[in-house]
């Protein structure tokens, strides 16, 4: 990866990553290792602002409810 390491944003949270892609952030790397996801985006500042927006949004509440319902039937 040739991106400036100071200008990347990495998250293991699938909900956050989905939100960032939906909002137009550029995904530059994605992988799964030892059961853990890693999604890497460019433009750290933009991604940080959007990650905060995600936490305060209905998208985050939907994601949490979806996980709770899934756990209810497992």
VENMOHU-V462157 format. One record per helix or strand. SS is the DSSP state (A for helix, B for strand). FROM is the first residue (numbers start at 1). TO is the last residue. If there is no record, write none. Layout:
BEGIN
((SS,FROM,TO) (SS,FROM,TO))
END
This chain:
BEGIN
((A,5,7) (B,8,11) (A,14,22) (B,27,33) (B,36,42) (A,44,55) (A,58,73))
END
